[in-house]
Structure formats: structure tokens, C-alpha cells
């Protein structure tokens, strides 16, 4: 049996920041990461971040990962184990994991779930052809492994991921034929869209994929316009000869462990799907379980880092550690989150957060 003060599940931006604040407060902290390296999505992000200096604005994702890991390396009470997949949560407070092929039981005093999110998919004829990828998978091939994933690409989705990955594909020498977006408006930052337009890439709003075509692999993609009810409009079809279709239609929070633990959950479309109720410290309805980053609702990596810091602070506080100026630190982190949650999506995010705010002081064992 492994014992620890704080168990952090996932070493992405939220998990690493949780480890920094929990470990910095003096908590015995164990971080388990299922991948072979820590950093999560940061390690494959080559673009410069927005936000403020506190979220390492103007630094690239992989550089931010290195900065956070360097901070953790100076904390003797924080340990990161990779190739460690957490398997389950049990009523007696035990969590289990496959750590390097060995089944282990863990009894933490507090837990921060920072498992991130998974890519959503879209049904259309031919969507199982080889050559159809999630945009995140293409980004991994390019930026982590140096593999050119395609020659001619259609991108489905004009959120930040779709726009950023399209630009990175162009940087890798791939021809981006079009970005196709079902909504009447571009969902990502317009600065990303402007870069693509300057390079001659059309962004087709109110359009979607009608079908993908090919025998042993993708050969072409047919797109068409959508009416106000999101139904295809016959006669608006356009065909693109492409060997790859990237699908970037949103993310779903990875909340399986929170369900297993018995956390109170709600379906909030603005946050990506089912998310846990949380209090101002990001504690769920399970008294010693916190959720941070995309596992608590899909947002940008900058918000995930701030949430991780807040959750790590809350987990350390629950251990009874003496943390100087803790309320001031919490309020500063909440102010940072408020500043990040501005723009077109701010109202939807605020409504989603308000709908899942846990008002029970100190949480409850099970609600």
C-alpha cells in the first residue's frame, strides 16, 4: 500500500501546477501520469500562449512544461511517476493504479483529479477510413515525434485547436485545403484565423462534412453548407482531394474516476459534457477529492494551470498544513481565472460554472 498526503492524477498543466502549490506548501505529494513523460498537452504545443505573465504568456507550450517541471524538481516532497494509469476509486478511500505493469493500491489523504479531456468525434459516411484523425493525434505526430502526417488536409472545426493545428500543419509542409466549421462563426481566437487566411486557407463557416471517400484510405472529402437547423443543404457540395481529414469538434472531460468516486455530476454542454460540482476551492462533493483543469470543464491550458494551483492549495490546506496568507493566495488565483474567462465564451462559461457550484461548506461525503 502506497500512502501519500496528496495524490495528483495526471501530469498535464493542471496536475503540474497542483503539484507545485501542494508540494510548496509542504504536502507529501505523488503525481501519477499514464504517459511516458509528464507535461500533458503542453509538450506538443509549439505556439506561444496568451494570458498574462503569471500563466507564462509568450512562452511556448513545451517551454512552459519545462518551467513547471524545473520548479517541481526543487521540491523534495513531490514525486512524479510516469507509465502509471490510475484504474479505480473505492468507497474505503483506496485508489488503484497500474504502475509500470504492477498493480498498486494507494491510500491518499487528499486527491486532485486532473485527467484532462478526450477528443470528440463526428458521424458521417466514411468516417472510419484510414487517414481520418483527431487533430490532437496529428499534433502529437508532428510536434512530439517529428512525423509529417499528411500531404493534403481538410480540417473540420475552427476552434482554437483546429486553427492552431492547421497553422502547424502548414509549418510542417502540409497543404491545408480548407477549414470547415459547422457554426456560423469561428470559435477560436481570430488572431489564429487571420494567420490562416493570410496564407490563403479558406475558412468555411456554416459548413460540415457530408461524406469521406476512398477504398483503402481517404481519397477525398465532400463538404456542404448547413441551414439554420444544422441540416445539409443539397446543391452546396464541394469536393476536396485530400489524403487526411482532421476532426476537431471539441473535447469531453475525462471524468470516469470522478464517477467511480461518487462525485455529484452534471451535464453542462458549455463545459464539454459531464462535469463535477465543485466549491470555490475546486473540491468536489467528495470531501477530499478535488478536480482541476479539463476534467472539471474544458477550457484553455492557461485556465487549467490556475485551477491546478488552486486545487493543490486546497488539498494541502485540507491536510492541516500552516500555509501563510492562504486566503490572499486563493483570491489572487480566483482573480486570475476571472481575467482569463473573458471574451465571447465568457457568459457560457460563467453560466456553466454557476450551475455546478457546490455551496455546501466543506463539501460532503456523497450528495
N, C-alpha and C positions, 0 to 999 in steps of 0.2 A: 504494500500500500504506500502510495506517494502522498505526503502531507505538504500543504503549502498554504500561505496566507491568502494569496490572490492567484487564481488560475485565469489566464487570459487565453481565449480560444481564437486563434487567427492572428498572424503577424503582418497584417496589412497596415495601412496608415492609422486606422483607429487602434488596432492592437498594440502597435509600437508606441504610440503616444500614451496609451493607458499604462504600458509598462514603465515609461519614463516617469509619469506622475506617481504611480503606486510605489515603484521602486525608490524614487526620490524621496518619498515620504517615510521610507524605512520598512515597507512591507516586503516580506519574503514572497517573491513573485516568480511564477512559472508561466512561460508562454509556449503554447503548442501550435505548430504550424504544419499543415498537411503537405505542403510543397517541399521541394528540396532546398529552398532558400527563402529567407524572410523578405518582406517588402510588399507582398501582395501585388496589386495593380501598379504600384509605383515603379517597380523595376522595369516595366515595359513602356513607361510614359516618357517620351523624349521631348515633349512640348514644355514650354515654360508655363508655370502656374500663375493664376490670378490670385486675388485676395490681398493680403497685407503682408508686411514683413514677418508678422507672427506666424503666418502659415507658409513662410518661405517663398513669397511671391517672387517671380522672375527666375526661380530655380527650376530645373527640370526634374521630372518625377524620380528618375533613378538617382539623381543627386540628393534629393530630399530623403530617399530611403537610406542612403549612406550617412547623411547627417544624423538621422534618428538612431541608426544602429551604432554610430560612434558615441552618442550620448549614453546608450544602454551599456556599451562596453565598459563604461566607467562606474557602473553600478554593480557591486559585487553580489548584491542580493537579488539580481534579476538573471534568470536563466532562460534561454531560448532553445527549444528542441525542434528541429525540422523532421520531415518524414514522420509526422505524428498526427494521426487523424483521430479526433475525438468521436467516439461512437455513440455514447448514450449518457443520459442523466437519470438518476434513480431517486425514489422517494426518501431514501435514508441519507441523502446528501453525497452519495458516491457518484463520481463520473468515471467513465471508462474510455480507454484510448488504445489504438494500435500504434505503438511507438517502435519504429524500426522493425516491424514484424512481430513484436512481443506484446501480448495483451496485458495491459496495466490498469489497476484501479487507483483512483485519485480521490483524496478527501480534502477539498479546499474549504477554507473558511468563507471566502467570497469568490465570485466568478464574474468575469467580464466576457460576454459573448460578442465577438467582433468578427463574425464569419463571412461578412461581405454579401455579395449577391451573385446570381447566375443570369446568363443572357436568356431573354425570351425568344421565342420563335414565331413564325407566321405560317399558317396553312395555305398552300396554293399548289396547283398541279405541278409535279416535278420537283417539289421541294426536298426530296431525298436524293437528288442526283449528286454524285461526286463533283466538287467544285463549288458547293454552296456551304458557306462557313458563317459562324458568328463573327462579328467584327473584332471581338476580343481575341478570338483564336488567330485571326490574321495578324493582329498586332503582336501577339506572342511570337509567331513565326518570324516576323520581320525584326522586331526590336530586341528579343531575347536570344534568338537562335541564328539571326542573320540569314534567313531563308527568304528568297523572293517568292511570294506565294502565288503570283499570277502574272499574266501579261495584259489582259483587258478585263476591267472590273466594272460592275454596276453596284452601287451602294444603296441599300434600302434603309432609309432612316436619316433624317437631318437633325438629329440631336447632337450634343457635343461629341459623343463617341463616334458617330457616323462621319461628322465633319472632320474631326481630328485624324481619324484613321485614313480617310480619303486623302488628306494632305500628305500623310506619312507614306501612303502608297505611291503617290507621285514622286516623293523624295527618293523612293526605292527604285524608280524607273518603271513603274506600272502605269498604264494608261487607264485613267478613270473616265469612263464614258458618260456617266450621269450619276447624280444623287437623287433618289426618288423618295419623296416624303408624302405620307398619306394626309397629314394635316394641311389646312390651307396656309399655315405659317411655318417658318423654320423654327425648330425647337431649340437649337443650340445658340451659342453666342454668335452674333452677327459678324464679329471680327474673324471668326473661323470661316464662315460662309463667304465673306468678302475675299479671303485669300484664294479660295477655290474658284470663284467667279473671275478673278483676275487672271487665273491660269486657264480660263476657257471651259471650265466644267459647268454644264447646266445643272441647276437645282430645280427639279420638277415638283412643285408643291401640289397638293390635292391629286396625287398620283400614287399608284401602288403596282405591285407585280401581278399580272394576270396569270402568267404561267412561265415555267422554266422548261427548256427543251434540250434534248440530247439523247445519245444512245448510252455509251459507256461513261460519259461525263457531260458536264454542262457545255452547250454549244451556243445557245442564245437565250435571251430573256425578253419576254413581251411585257410591256407596262401599259397601263391605260389610266385615263382620268377618272376621278371619283366625284360623284354628286354629293349634295349636302348630307345625304344619308349614308355616305361611305360605300355606295354601291358603284360598281364599274359602269362606265358609260360606253356602250358599243359604238364603234366608229372612231374612237380616240386612241386606238392601239398604236404603239411604236415598238419596233424591234431593235435590239442591240445584240450584235455578235460579241459574245463575251465568254471567257473560259472560267470566270469566277463571279459569283454573286455574294456580296457580304450583307448579312442581315443584322441590322442594328435598330431594333424596335423596342428597346427598353430592357430593364433589369428587374428581377424579382428577388426580394430579400431572402437570404438563406436562413430560415428560422426553425429548421427541424429540431434542433436541440432545445430551443425555447418551448416548442410544443411539448417535447418529451418532459421537460422540467415542470410543465404545468402552468406556464405563464399565461396570463389573460391576454388574448389576441383580438385584433380587429382587422377587417378588410378595408384598406384605405387606398384607392386607386392612385391618388396623387403621390403616394409613397412607395408604389410599386407592387402592392399586394397585401398579404397578411403581415402585420407588424405588432410588436408587443406594446401594451400600455406601459408607460414609464413616468416616473416623477421627475422633478427638476434636477435630480442627481443622476438621471437615466437608469434608476433602479426599476426593475420590473415588479410585477405583483408577487414574485417570489423574493422574499426579504433579502436574500444575499446574492441575488443574480441581477447583474446589470447588462444592458445591451447598448452597443455603440457602433457608429458607422452605418453602413448599408443594411446590416441585419436589423436595425431599428427603423429603417426607412431610407430609400435610395436618394442620395444627394451627391454633391461633388466631393472629391477627396479632401479638399480643404475643410469642409464641414466635418468629415469623418475624423480628421486629426483633432479638431477641437472637441468633438464628442468623446473621443478616446481619452483625451486629457481629463475631461470632466468625470467620466466613468471611473477611471483609475483613481482619481482623487476621492470619489465617493466610496469606492471599495476599500481604500486604505483607511479612510475615516471610520468605516464600519468596524474595522479591526480594533478600534480604540486607540489608535496612534495619535500622539500630540502633533498636530500639523499647524505651524504658525500661520496666522492670517488666512485660515482656510475659507472663511466666508467671502473675504475680499477676492481670493483666487477664483472661487466659484462664480462670483458676479462678473469678474473680468472675462471668464470663458463664455458665460451666457451672453455678454455684450458682443463678443466676437462672433458667436453664432447668429445673433440678430443682424449684425452687419453683413454677414455672408448671405443671409436669406433675404436678399433684395432682388428687384427685377421682376420680370413678367411672371415667374413662377412663385413669387413670394406669397401671394394670397392663398394659393392652393396648398403650399407647404404649411403655412400658419394654420389653416383650417384643419389639415391632416394632423398636425401636431396637437392642436387643441382637442381634437376628437379622441386622441389616445393618451391624454394626460392623466396620470394616476394621481388622484387627490388624497389618497389615504396616507396620512403621515406615517413614515417609517415603513410603508409597504405592508403587505400581508403575506401569509404563507401561501394561500391559494384563494383567489377571488373567483 
